[in-house]
């Protein structure tokens, strides 16, 4: 069988049982740790507080770091304010985008972008692109992990910086399986990590932080095979210092499991030889 008994950790929530069965059918040893549940809109107090300040003219620059976070913030604010009010307010200030994903999302909203970071689109390129700007009241859209280096870099230039964290998802009510997944990975008791949506990644790291195992887990993940369902999830992995080894030919769970099963053995052998 393709997986040949390899230990596969998945973070699928809604279709957790199906995911475990798909892995077993390919000869894998699954551990499925549901990682998320939908959060009520009212769990976004920071987003609404930011919106009131934006509409009152308190910001002169807003930075968007992720496409998924840009869309999530727009969706959250549309639940309380008139459609288009957020985009209208953004058109009155300077807008910066870290990379192509937030740039595309802002174009969908018909918001002009003044500053874009060149490749490889990290916080370093973004800070360089913003050098010389006179705006000092800055909002920074965040989704998942906060970027302390970027915030500190802006503040060192005299800026008043407000992070705007967006939440569409909460941790599951029962986090025991997710904690167990963190320990399995950190202790080297897993071979493959499979991600089917981007929010699984910050939730995994949030749990690892609570368990004081972030560095151990991140190091162990680099020696494992990391499978990503598609580009948005891959982008989030990169934000957490990880690279996807496998992205399926179609962004569907069945293709992800099958193609990971076919490729994982060779990749694992190569990575563990490199990171021995």
Legacy VTK file of the C-alpha trace (Angstrom):
# vtk DataFile Version 3.0
C-alpha trace
ASCII
DATASET POLYDATA
POINTS 276 float
0.000 0.000 0.000
1.308 3.498 -0.837
1.603 4.915 2.730
3.066 1.602 3.903
2.151 2.234 7.548
3.403 5.820 7.775
1.871 7.851 10.624
-0.335 10.621 9.239
-1.616 13.532 11.347
-4.600 15.421 9.916
-6.374 18.470 11.333
-9.652 18.068 9.422
-12.724 18.937 11.506
-15.984 18.741 9.560
-15.027 15.554 7.683
-12.717 14.044 10.303
-14.134 10.501 10.103
-13.954 10.465 6.316
-10.382 11.730 6.382
-9.305 8.943 8.737
-10.915 6.358 6.447
-9.231 7.790 3.328
-5.820 7.555 5.030
-6.463 3.964 6.156
-7.483 2.939 2.630
-4.106 4.164 1.396
-2.274 2.106 4.009
-1.598 4.925 6.459
-1.889 5.047 10.251
-4.132 8.110 10.832
-4.455 10.425 13.793
-7.135 13.019 13.076
-7.231 16.003 15.451
-10.125 18.376 14.708
-8.689 21.880 14.917
-11.517 24.394 14.461
-15.150 25.365 14.763
-16.942 28.359 13.308
-16.838 31.411 15.564
-19.828 33.694 16.046
-19.430 37.099 14.378
-19.618 38.815 17.772
-16.303 37.145 18.678
-14.555 39.858 16.616
-14.617 42.832 19.032
-11.213 44.102 17.839
-12.443 44.218 14.249
-15.510 46.287 15.153
-13.485 48.648 17.360
-11.048 49.155 14.483
-13.929 49.853 12.060
-15.333 52.623 14.271
-11.904 54.263 14.398
-11.404 53.879 10.634
-14.789 55.444 9.863
-13.923 58.304 12.235
-10.771 59.059 10.209
-8.242 57.905 12.813
-5.948 56.045 10.351
-3.979 57.320 7.360
-2.465 53.975 6.263
-3.640 50.371 6.400
-1.462 47.348 5.672
-2.967 44.054 4.514
-0.858 40.948 5.110
-2.987 38.046 3.824
-5.679 37.550 1.225
-7.785 35.286 3.426
-7.592 37.804 6.284
-8.545 40.697 3.992
-11.675 38.855 2.837
-12.490 37.727 6.383
-12.293 41.287 7.707
-14.544 42.536 4.893
-17.044 39.747 5.653
-17.059 40.421 9.391
-17.587 44.175 8.970
-20.358 43.605 6.399
-22.285 41.778 9.140
-22.663 45.042 11.089
-22.181 47.923 8.657
-23.645 48.752 5.209
-22.141 46.793 2.314
-19.206 48.661 0.802
-18.663 50.991 3.765
-15.318 49.365 4.618
-14.027 49.639 1.032
-15.258 53.243 0.820
-13.289 54.157 3.950
-10.155 52.445 2.625
-10.315 54.519 -0.573
-9.783 57.648 1.554
-6.448 56.465 3.026
-3.192 54.917 1.826
-3.356 51.135 1.423
-0.403 48.713 1.336
-0.401 44.988 0.466
2.287 42.508 1.454
1.871 40.208 -1.540
-0.314 39.116 -4.458
-3.026 37.481 -2.304
-4.107 40.600 -0.354
-3.603 42.665 -3.525
-6.106 40.454 -5.387
-8.603 40.657 -2.512
-8.368 44.468 -2.423
-8.879 44.660 -6.178
-12.073 42.626 -5.763
-13.188 45.310 -3.308
-12.146 48.028 -5.811
-9.670 49.502 -3.334
-6.577 51.139 -4.890
-3.269 49.894 -3.479
-0.458 52.460 -3.225
2.342 50.299 -1.813
3.145 46.650 -2.600
6.066 44.601 -1.330
8.290 42.993 -3.990
9.060 39.272 -3.921
9.562 37.281 -1.787
6.832 39.418 -0.132
8.045 39.115 3.467
7.733 41.748 6.200
11.274 42.883 5.346
10.372 43.835 1.766
7.204 45.468 3.063
9.130 47.639 5.538
11.543 48.667 2.779
8.661 49.521 0.430
7.128 51.714 3.157
10.368 53.571 3.838
9.956 57.322 3.455
6.159 57.262 3.824
4.813 60.114 5.945
1.753 58.295 7.298
1.994 57.694 11.036
-1.416 56.318 12.078
-1.217 52.758 10.785
-3.566 49.780 11.019
-2.197 46.304 10.248
-4.552 43.456 9.276
-3.490 40.186 10.883
-4.851 36.670 10.500
-3.378 33.983 12.682
0.160 34.746 13.776
1.090 38.312 14.728
4.195 39.727 13.027
6.133 41.377 15.844
9.088 42.309 13.602
6.872 44.306 11.255
5.011 46.062 14.081
8.245 46.907 15.888
9.836 48.133 12.654
6.957 50.517 11.998
6.937 51.765 15.588
10.700 52.399 15.451
9.931 54.947 12.711
7.572 56.795 15.009
4.316 55.232 13.823
1.273 54.650 16.017
0.446 51.032 15.043
-2.845 49.212 15.646
-2.937 45.455 14.871
-6.364 44.332 13.634
-6.823 40.633 14.331
-9.575 38.832 12.472
-11.195 35.639 13.702
-13.666 33.529 11.757
-12.874 30.342 13.616
-12.368 29.237 17.212
-10.516 26.255 18.580
-12.736 23.159 18.980
-14.507 22.781 22.301
-12.458 19.626 22.940
-8.808 20.508 22.343
-7.410 17.240 23.766
-6.874 15.629 20.310
-5.114 18.772 19.068
-2.853 18.787 22.126
-2.096 15.114 21.496
-1.233 15.924 17.868
1.230 18.609 19.034
2.939 16.110 21.353
3.081 13.379 18.694
4.712 15.752 16.228
7.127 17.328 18.738
8.209 13.894 20.027
8.838 12.501 16.538
5.852 10.142 16.604
4.434 11.287 13.249
5.678 11.159 9.669
3.201 13.266 7.694
1.201 16.405 8.537
-1.794 17.050 6.297
-3.484 20.479 6.174
-6.849 20.964 4.462
-7.457 24.650 5.263
-5.253 27.556 6.280
-6.733 28.239 9.735
-5.597 24.802 10.941
-2.036 26.134 11.017
-2.417 29.064 13.455
-4.631 26.867 15.648
-1.930 24.176 15.717
0.698 26.747 16.678
-1.605 28.341 19.261
-1.988 24.934 20.891
1.750 24.262 20.681
2.412 27.600 22.419
0.032 26.640 25.223
1.908 23.330 25.569
5.303 25.139 25.419
6.323 22.991 22.472
6.374 25.480 19.585
10.084 25.208 18.723
10.170 21.419 19.152
7.099 21.026 16.972
8.330 23.371 14.260
11.692 21.587 14.117
9.969 18.190 13.920
7.592 19.377 11.175
10.569 20.303 8.992
11.660 16.651 9.142
8.181 15.416 8.223
6.255 15.439 4.957
3.937 18.452 4.879
0.933 18.178 2.563
-1.170 21.261 1.728
-4.580 21.292 0.049
-3.795 24.401 -2.016
-2.133 27.828 -2.421
-3.848 29.697 0.453
-2.893 26.976 2.932
0.639 26.861 1.508
0.946 30.637 1.963
-0.074 30.315 5.615
2.467 27.525 6.160
5.148 29.855 4.802
4.054 32.567 7.237
4.816 30.081 10.032
8.230 29.187 8.603
7.205 25.922 6.932
7.156 24.745 3.318
4.626 22.426 1.718
6.194 19.316 0.164
3.024 18.208 -1.619
0.108 20.111 -3.156
-2.421 17.915 -4.978
-3.339 18.303 -8.654
-6.889 19.209 -7.543
-7.696 20.919 -4.206
-9.840 18.073 -2.893
-9.380 15.786 0.090
-9.317 12.549 -1.919
-6.620 13.834 -4.288
-4.620 15.174 -1.339
-4.568 11.813 0.443
-3.909 9.710 -2.664
-1.117 11.881 -4.052
0.492 12.272 -0.621
0.425 8.487 -0.205
2.180 8.068 -3.551
4.927 10.627 -2.886
5.478 10.649 0.879
7.933 7.764 1.220
10.524 9.214 -1.136
10.169 12.740 0.275
10.481 11.504 3.850
13.630 9.564 3.039
15.188 12.617 1.413
14.213 15.055 4.201
15.339 12.868 7.060
18.615 12.274 5.313
19.047 16.044 4.948
17.926 16.940 8.498
19.538 14.050 10.316
LINES 1 277
276 0 1 2 3 4 5 6 7 8 9 10 11 12 13 14 15 16 17 18 19 20 21 22 23 24 25 26 27 28 29 30 31 32 33 34 35 36 37 38 39 40 41 42 43 44 45 46 47 48 49 50 51 52 53 54 55 56 57 58 59 60 61 62 63 64 65 66 67 68 69 70 71 72 73 74 75 76 77 78 79 80 81 82 83 84 85 86 87 88 89 90 91 92 93 94 95 96 97 98 99 100 101 102 103 104 105 106 107 108 109 110 111 112 113 114 115 116 117 118 119 120 121 122 123 124 125 126 127 128 129 130 131 132 133 134 135 136 137 138 139 140 141 142 143 144 145 146 147 148 149 150 151 152 153 154 155 156 157 158 159 160 161 162 163 164 165 166 167 168 169 170 171 172 173 174 175 176 177 178 179 180 181 182 183 184 185 186 187 188 189 190 191 192 193 194 195 196 197 198 199 200 201 202 203 204 205 206 207 208 209 210 211 212 213 214 215 216 217 218 219 220 221 222 223 224 225 226 227 228 229 230 231 232 233 234 235 236 237 238 239 240 241 242 243 244 245 246 247 248 249 250 251 252 253 254 255 256 257 258 259 260 261 262 263 264 265 266 267 268 269 270 271 272 273 274 275
